[in-house]
């Protein structure tokens, strides 16, 4: 930990120095530190300082709209996402009035705009959470489909998917993740192109199937499950196109 702390402090000092030379400033009060670790025992948190002011260590942090907790379970993000989506469902309940409300097509468009778009955002990142955590979003999806279609509470979930032409959330996350994976493969200079798992790590994941694999390995497993081993990806260089 001390070695990692010294390396982080050196990196922070270099960033502060660069900001001072280029007319920027970093506020220590607006900064925070998260110690990403899965150890269960007591271990000290790092002490990182900005101009002799210690950065507070927090259990989770929001970055680009996604909450990262120290164990990378993404449970705080999913719970907050579910709470926000449940509030947005009240709008669908109002618009689904039987006397003057909107039709099913309009309700589904509203649902996709105000609720499903929030669930899709960042799903490539928080998709590494365990299945029990990800399933906490399924009741929101099912309730919205029941509101849009006017189905009973006892209607089977599979019939809701067929009637509303919607995918289950797990298949939707897989679809968006594969789309992002193919986008990575289409860019030769993408940094994830050169990320390879060592043999020891592969043996570790094979011995412990419950452990979540890295993103690239998960996508390769999905492709093998879909029986698509010889998919040709057309590469593109974004820097060749003029603005």
N, C-alpha and C positions, 0 to 999 in steps of 0.2 A: 504493500500500500504506500509506503514512504517513497519508493522509487516512482510509482505512478503519480504521486502527489507532486514530487519535484518536477517531473516532466510536464504535468499540467500547469504548474506555476510558471515554468519557463515559457510555455506557449502563451499563457495569459499575458505575461510581461511583454512578449513580442507584439501581441495584438495591441496592447495599450500604447506601446511605443509607436507602432505604425499609425494608430489613430491620432496621437499627438502630433505627428509629423504631417498628417494630411488633413488637419482641421476637424477631426472628429473627437468625440469623448464617449467614454463608457461609464455608466452610472452603476456603482456597486449596489445601491439600494434597489435598482430595477433588475439586477442579475440574481441568478440562483444556481445552485448546484444540485445535481441528482446523482446519487451513487447507485448505478445499475449493478445489482448483484443478487444472486439467488441463494446465498448462504443463509442458513437459519440461525447460526450462532451470533453472538454479539461481536461486532467488529467496528473499529473506529471509522468515522466518516472523514473524508479528506478536508483539509483546511486550505482553501484557495483564497487569495487576497487580491484585491484591486486597489493599488495605492494605499497599502497598509490597512485596508478595510476588508474584513473577512466576508466572503460571499455566504449567505445562508444556505444550508443544506435542507432541501425539501423532499417529501416523499414522492411527489409527481410534479410534472410541469407540462404546460400546454405549448405545443410548437406547431404552427401552421394549422391550428384547429384540431389537432390530435393530442390527447392527453397521454403522456408516457409516464408510467409508474416505475418505481425502482426495480420491480421484478418482471417488468414487461408482460404482465398479464392482460393489460388493457381493460381491466375490469372497471376502473373509474371512468374511462372514456365511454364504454358501452352503457354504463348505468346513467351517465349524464345524457348521452345520446338518446337513450330510451325515454328519459324523462321529458326531453325537449320534443320528441316526436309524439308522445302522448298528448302534450298540450296542442300540437298542431292538428291532431285528429279531431279536436272540438270544432274546427272549421268545417271539416267534412261532415260532421254530424248535423251542423246547421244547414249546409248546402244540400243535404240529402232529405230535406223535408218532402213528405209525400204529396203535399198539395201544390207547392210552388218551387220545389227544389230542382236541381240540375239532373240531367240524365246520367246513365252509367258512364258513357264515354267522357263526358266533361268531368265527372268526379274522379275518374282514373287519371285524367290529365292533371288535375289539381293535386292528387296524391303523389304523382310522379314529380311534380314541381316542388312541393313544399315538404314532403316527407321522404320519399324514396331517394331524392337527390342527396339529402343529408346522410342517409344510410350508406349510399354508394361512396360518398367522399371519404377518402382515406381507408377504404376497405382493403386495399392492397397492403396497407401497413398493419392495421389491427386484425387482418385475417389470420395472423399467426397465433391468435388466442386459442385456447382450448374450446372444444365443441360445447361444453356446458356453459361457457361464457358467451359464445356467439349465439346460442339458442335463446338468450334473453331478449333478442330483437325479434324473434319470430312472432310472439303474440301481437306486437305492433303491426307487423305486416298482415297477419291474419285478420285482425280487427278492421284494418283499413279496407281489405278486400270484401269483408262482410258488409261494411257500410256502403261501399261503392256498388256492390251487386244487389244489395237488399236481401241477402241470404240470412237464414236463421242462425242462431248461435250454435245449433247442433249440426250444421252442415259440415260434411267432411272437408278437410283442408285441401285434399287433392282435387275435389270438384271446384273449389274456389280458384285454384290455379288455372284450370281448364276454362272455366267460365269467364275469367277476367284476362286471360292470355298473359299471365304473369309467371315468372320463374320463382321457385323457392329461393330464399336468400342465400343458402349455401351454394346453389348452382349459379346464382347471379354473381356472387363474389368470385367464384372460380372463373366465370366468363371474363369478368373485368381484369382479374389477375393474369389470365392467359393473354388477353389483349395487351396488357402492359409488358408481359414477358416477350411477346413477339416484337413489340416496339423496341425493346432493349436489343434484341438480336438484329434488328434492322439498322442499328447505328453502330458502325465498327468501333468508334472511339468511346463508346459508353464504358464507364469504369467497371460495371458489373460483368462485362464480357470476359475479363481476365480473373474472375474470382473462381477458384477451384477448391474443392474440399479435399483435405488430406486423407490418406488411406486410414489412418487411425480414427479420424472423426467419422468416416463412413462406417467403420466397424462399430463405433460407439452408438451411432444412430440405428444401425441394424440390430444391435443387442438390446436397445431400449426403444421400441417403437412408439412409446408414449411421448418421447421427447419431440418437440417441434423442430423440424428441419429448416434450414435457411430457405429463403424465397426461391432461389434458382433451382434448388433440388426438389422442392415441392412441385414446381411447375413441370419439371422433367418427369416426375412420377405421374402427374395428371396426363401428360402427353402419352406416356406409355399405357396408361389405363384406357385412353381413348383410341389406342391402336393407331397412332399417327407418328411413327418413328422417322419417316423420311419427308418431313415438311420442309420445303424450300422457302427460305425467307429472303426476299429481295432487299438488299442493303441500299442504304441511302446515306449520303453525306450532307448534313444540313448546312455546312459552311460553303457548299458550292452554289447555293441559291442566293441570289442578290436580294436585299431587302426591298 
